[in-house]
């Protein structure tokens, strides 16, 4: 399977999104894997651009972001707007 330039950009965006989410939540790869029900090697592959989260995994991660946002900012970002995070689809 050939990788297109846009495909490479999407993989980079997914990789950085997963890693940024994990760090924002103060989790290790092991913590995130356990929380969303995947293996540590799966999280590692996502962060290294060798795979992408399934639709279900993305939905669970988005829920984690929303929970974190509600607990720290009352569901609003620093500008007072309601937050909604998403992990890009491939």
C-alpha positions as a printed NumPy array, in Angstrom:
array([[  0.   ,   0.   ,   0.   ],
       [  1.477,   3.323,  -1.067],
       [  1.476,   6.289,   1.261],
       [  0.4  ,   9.586,  -0.251],
       [  1.642,  12.965,   0.898],
       [ -1.75 ,  13.699,   2.478],
       [ -1.744,  10.248,   4.083],
       [  1.634,  10.97 ,   5.642],
       [  0.326,  14.274,   7.008],
       [ -2.719,  12.558,   8.488],
       [ -0.558,   9.923,  10.172],
       [  1.621,  12.655,  11.666],
       [ -1.476,  14.482,  12.929],
       [ -2.902,  11.303,  14.481],
       [  0.448,  10.466,  16.067],
       [  0.818,  13.894,  17.637],
       [ -2.844,  13.988,  18.7  ],
       [ -2.63 ,  10.676,  20.548],
       [  0.634,  11.636,  22.206],
       [ -0.629,  15.118,  23.141],
       [ -3.829,  13.657,  24.581],
       [ -1.931,  11.141,  26.648],
       [  0.41 ,  13.782,  28.006],
       [ -2.449,  16.209,  28.684],
       [ -4.114,  13.528,  30.764],
       [ -0.838,  12.808,  32.576],
       [ -0.856,   9.192,  31.445],
       [  1.836,   6.78 ,  30.404],
       [  1.317,   4.667,  27.298],
       [  0.471,   1.826,  29.669],
       [ -2.148,   3.93 ,  31.492],
       [ -3.826,   5.007,  28.249],
       [ -3.769,   1.475,  26.859],
       [ -5.396,   0.085,  30.   ],
       [ -8.002,   2.857,  30.094],
       [ -9.172,   2.388,  26.509],
       [ -8.76 ,  -1.385,  26.374],
       [ -5.868,  -1.843,  23.964],
       [ -2.32 ,  -3.093,  24.367],
       [  0.647,  -0.871,  25.171],
       [  2.189,  -1.838,  21.842],
       [ -0.949,  -0.558,  20.078],
       [ -0.615,   2.877,  21.702],
       [  3.087,   2.82 ,  20.87 ],
       [  2.326,   2.041,  17.205],
       [ -0.157,   4.93 ,  17.032],
       [  2.371,   7.337,  18.499],
       [  5.074,   6.126,  16.106],
       [  2.857,   6.426,  13.033],
       [  2.583,   2.687,  12.386],
       [ -1.154,   2.441,  12.882],
       [ -4.248,   4.472,  13.631],
       [ -6.827,   4.22 ,  16.394],
       [-10.058,   2.481,  15.498],
       [-13.265,   4.488,  15.458],
       [-14.161,   3.028,  18.858],
       [-10.75 ,   3.884,  20.352],
       [-11.031,   7.455,  19.026],
       [-14.474,   7.786,  20.598],
       [-13.183,   6.57 ,  23.974],
       [-10.233,   8.984,  23.813],
       [-12.56 ,  11.863,  22.933],
       [-14.635,  10.95 ,  25.99 ],
       [-11.503,  11.106,  28.147],
       [-10.75 ,  14.596,  26.885],
       [-14.291,  15.742,  27.581],
       [-14.169,  14.294,  31.115],
       [-10.854,  16.011,  31.763],
       [-12.195,  19.288,  30.407],
       [-15.297,  19.113,  32.595],
       [-13.266,  18.408,  35.693],
       [-10.705,  21.158,  35.138],
       [-12.62 ,  23.924,  33.366],
       [-16.285,  23.197,  33.933],
       [-16.588,  22.056,  30.305],
       [-15.254,  25.308,  28.894],
       [-11.936,  26.262,  27.369],
       [ -9.953,  29.277,  28.498],
       [-12.057,  31.565,  26.269],
       [-15.299,  30.374,  27.876],
       [-16.354,  28.288,  24.859],
       [-17.546,  24.742,  25.325],
       [-14.811,  22.285,  24.445],
       [-15.051,  19.329,  22.122],
       [-11.947,  17.403,  21.207],
       [-11.488,  14.888,  18.472],
       [ -8.839,  12.483,  17.32 ],
       [ -8.557,  12.766,  13.527],
       [ -9.846,   9.875,  11.448],
       [ -7.535,   8.391,   8.895]])
